């Protein structure tokens, strides 16, 4: 009987020691039609290629900056729901389709498909700090169907961030929407 009581107590302690708080998973949010005030004319077939991100962001954990220190925090319990580069690609394509309502905009999956334009994006920085600023800094190019570069620009957007991961993700989503809007506007000016 003593052995059974000891065994039950050991199992209870092992169960308590081995538990941790559950992880939270986040998605970037696409712009909503009610938030889109200006749309751009044109009927294009546009593909958004996979977004290149720095290796410090290429992980499931959400990375935040420590203000004025050069340090980064990597959260074990706050994570992206899918690879960040894939999520950025999909979100930008969704956002651009809202800004270019007559166009078909989608993530590039098959190079055999015919597109008027292919958008390539390389992120330099995409980080936020709580009670600081969130920054999205990216180079982007647009190639035509003959694979000639017709646009090549660098864009930087920043916005104040509130406390907590919910506010961080909302802010990062708005910055991605701003980048999508800028690319859409420049494509609409091409013709």
C-alpha positions as a Python dict, from the first residue, in 0.01 Angstrom:
ca = {
    (1, 'X'): (0, 0, 0),
    (2, 'X'): (288, 236, 82),
    (3, 'X'): (444, 157, -255),
    (4, 'X'): (119, 242, -434),
    (5, 'X'): (84, 572, -247),
    (6, 'X'): (449, 658, -323),
    (7, 'X'): (400, 569, -691),
    (8, 'X'): (83, 785, -714),
    (9, 'X'): (261, 1080, -548),
    (10, 'X'): (558, 1044, -785),
    (11, 'X'): (325, 1045, -1087),
    (12, 'X'): (146, 1353, -955),
    (13, 'X'): (473, 1544, -903),
    (14, 'X'): (604, 1437, -1245),
    (15, 'X'): (283, 1559, -1406),
    (16, 'X'): (307, 1896, -1234),
    (17, 'X'): (672, 1947, -1317),
    (18, 'X'): (629, 1856, -1684),
    (19, 'X'): (349, 2099, -1769),
    (20, 'X'): (396, 2441, -1920),
    (21, 'X'): (162, 2707, -2041),
    (22, 'X'): (17, 2643, -2387),
    (23, 'X'): (154, 2815, -2695),
    (24, 'X'): (-52, 3077, -2878),
    (25, 'X'): (-49, 3078, -3259),
    (26, 'X'): (-90, 3390, -3474),
    (27, 'X'): (-175, 3480, -3834),
    (28, 'X'): (-119, 3808, -4013),
    (29, 'X'): (-456, 3958, -4106),
    (30, 'X'): (-539, 4070, -4459),
    (31, 'X'): (-695, 4411, -4513),
    (32, 'X'): (-1073, 4411, -4501),
    (33, 'X'): (-1286, 4557, -4780),
    (34, 'X'): (-1429, 4808, -4531),
    (35, 'X'): (-1073, 4937, -4467),
    (36, 'X'): (-990, 4985, -4838),
    (37, 'X'): (-1073, 5346, -4927),
    (38, 'X'): (-879, 5371, -5255),
    (39, 'X'): (-859, 5100, -5519),
    (40, 'X'): (-655, 5108, -5838),
    (41, 'X'): (-785, 5036, -6188),
    (42, 'X'): (-669, 4756, -6409),
    (43, 'X'): (-724, 4394, -6494),
    (44, 'X'): (-398, 4212, -6434),
    (45, 'X'): (-285, 3860, -6363),
    (46, 'X'): (-32, 3902, -6083),
    (47, 'X'): (170, 3647, -5890),
    (48, 'X'): (345, 3713, -5560),
    (49, 'X'): (659, 3499, -5529),
    (50, 'X'): (765, 3354, -5194),
    (51, 'X'): (884, 3639, -4971),
    (52, 'X'): (1248, 3621, -4865),
    (53, 'X'): (1303, 3696, -4498),
    (54, 'X'): (1618, 3729, -4283),
    (55, 'X'): (1725, 3408, -4109),
    (56, 'X'): (1661, 3558, -3763),
    (57, 'X'): (1290, 3570, -3858),
    (58, 'X'): (1282, 3229, -4025),
    (59, 'X'): (1151, 3038, -3725),
    (60, 'X'): (812, 2947, -3580),
    (61, 'X'): (859, 3174, -3278),
    (62, 'X'): (764, 3543, -3295),
    (63, 'X'): (1068, 3769, -3271),
    (64, 'X'): (1049, 4109, -3099),
    (65, 'X'): (1312, 4379, -3057),
    (66, 'X'): (1427, 4514, -2722),
    (67, 'X'): (1419, 4895, -2763),
    (68, 'X'): (1755, 5074, -2782),
    (69, 'X'): (1960, 4761, -2720),
    (70, 'X'): (2011, 4569, -3043),
    (71, 'X'): (1874, 4261, -2867),
    (72, 'X'): (1598, 4037, -2992),
    (73, 'X'): (1355, 3828, -2789),
    (74, 'X'): (1233, 3498, -2927),
    (75, 'X'): (907, 3388, -2765),
    (76, 'X'): (868, 3017, -2702),
    (77, 'X'): (495, 3052, -2635),
    (78, 'X'): (389, 3300, -2907),
    (79, 'X'): (432, 3149, -3252),
    (80, 'X'): (336, 3191, -3615),
    (81, 'X'): (72, 2947, -3740),
    (82, 'X'): (276, 2875, -4056),
    (83, 'X'): (619, 2974, -4192),
    (84, 'X'): (641, 3354, -4191),
    (85, 'X'): (762, 3376, -4552),
    (86, 'X'): (461, 3177, -4673),
    (87, 'X'): (222, 3380, -4457),
    (88, 'X'): (365, 3707, -4591),
    (89, 'X'): (329, 3583, -4950),
    (90, 'X'): (-35, 3485, -4901),
    (91, 'X'): (-127, 3799, -4704),
    (92, 'X'): (32, 4033, -4960),
    (93, 'X'): (-148, 3855, -5244),
    (94, 'X'): (-480, 3881, -5056),
    (95, 'X'): (-419, 4248, -4977),
    (96, 'X'): (-323, 4332, -5335),
    (97, 'X'): (-639, 4165, -5464),
    (98, 'X'): (-837, 4407, -5243),
    (99, 'X'): (-649, 4710, -5384),
    (100, 'X'): (-672, 4582, -5744),
    (101, 'X'): (-1030, 4448, -5743),
    (102, 'X'): (-1045, 4381, -6119),
    (103, 'X'): (-727, 4173, -6109),
    (104, 'X'): (-641, 3818, -6021),
    (105, 'X'): (-363, 3822, -5759),
    (106, 'X'): (-237, 3500, -5606),
    (107, 'X'): (71, 3341, -5451),
    (108, 'X'): (303, 3200, -5717),
    (109, 'X'): (279, 2823, -5712),
    (110, 'X'): (345, 2715, -6069),
    (111, 'X'): (580, 2891, -6306),
    (112, 'X'): (388, 2739, -6599),
    (113, 'X'): (100, 2979, -6536),
    (114, 'X'): (96, 3301, -6739),
    (115, 'X'): (106, 3627, -6544),
    (116, 'X'): (131, 3991, -6648),
    (117, 'X'): (349, 4064, -6348),
    (118, 'X'): (544, 3873, -6083),
    (119, 'X'): (621, 4049, -5755),
    (120, 'X'): (940, 3959, -5566),
    (121, 'X'): (989, 4085, -5211),
    (122, 'X'): (1294, 4070, -4987),
    (123, 'X'): (1236, 4179, -4627),
    (124, 'X'): (1524, 4357, -4454),
    (125, 'X'): (1349, 4412, -4119),
    (126, 'X'): (1013, 4305, -3980),
    (127, 'X'): (1013, 4350, -3609),
    (128, 'X'): (833, 4525, -3334),
    (129, 'X'): (903, 4621, -2978),
    (130, 'X'): (640, 4652, -2710),
    (131, 'X'): (572, 5016, -2625),
    (132, 'X'): (802, 5107, -2914),
    (133, 'X'): (782, 5096, -3293),
    (134, 'X'): (714, 4816, -3536),
    (135, 'X'): (908, 4838, -3863),
    (136, 'X'): (869, 4674, -4204),
    (137, 'X'): (1157, 4749, -4440),
    (138, 'X'): (1164, 4565, -4774),
    (139, 'X'): (1306, 4571, -5125),
    (140, 'X'): (1061, 4471, -5395),
    (141, 'X'): (1066, 4425, -5770),
    (142, 'X'): (800, 4370, -6032),
    (143, 'X'): (882, 4169, -6343),
    (144, 'X'): (670, 4162, -6657),
    (145, 'X'): (575, 3849, -6851),
    (146, 'X'): (911, 3857, -7035),
    (147, 'X'): (1083, 3862, -6694),
    (148, 'X'): (1209, 4217, -6740),
    (149, 'X'): (1225, 4419, -6418),
    (150, 'X'): (980, 4707, -6462),
    (151, 'X'): (984, 4832, -6102),
    (152, 'X'): (1245, 4809, -5828),
    (153, 'X'): (1192, 4996, -5504),
    (154, 'X'): (1258, 4995, -5131),
    (155, 'X'): (977, 5070, -4889),
    (156, 'X'): (982, 5130, -4516),
    (157, 'X'): (681, 5160, -4291),
    (158, 'X'): (667, 5201, -3915),
    (159, 'X'): (400, 5247, -3654),
    (160, 'X'): (373, 5266, -3278),
    (161, 'X'): (314, 4930, -3107),
    (162, 'X'): (108, 4882, -2796),
    (163, 'X'): (153, 4618, -2530),
    (164, 'X'): (116, 4248, -2597),
    (165, 'X'): (133, 4013, -2891),
    (166, 'X'): (-224, 4084, -3006),
    (167, 'X'): (-137, 4450, -3065),
    (168, 'X'): (196, 4357, -3224),
    (169, 'X'): (28, 4128, -3479),
    (170, 'X'): (-237, 4391, -3562),
    (171, 'X'): (37, 4649, -3618),
    (172, 'X'): (246, 4412, -3831),
    (173, 'X'): (-65, 4329, -4037),
    (174, 'X'): (-130, 4700, -4103),
    (175, 'X'): (230, 4748, -4218),
    (176, 'X'): (201, 4454, -4458),
    (177, 'X'): (-121, 4614, -4587),
    (178, 'X'): (67, 4941, -4646),
    (179, 'X'): (335, 4760, -4846),
    (180, 'X'): (68, 4579, -5049),
    (181, 'X'): (-107, 4907, -5122),
    (182, 'X'): (213, 5074, -5240),
    (183, 'X'): (300, 4785, -5474),
    (184, 'X'): (-57, 4780, -5611),
    (185, 'X'): (-53, 5153, -5676),
    (186, 'X'): (280, 5136, -5862),
    (187, 'X'): (160, 4844, -6077),
    (188, 'X'): (-158, 5038, -6167),
    (189, 'X'): (63, 5328, -6284),
    (190, 'X'): (254, 5105, -6530),
    (191, 'X'): (-12, 5112, -6804),
}
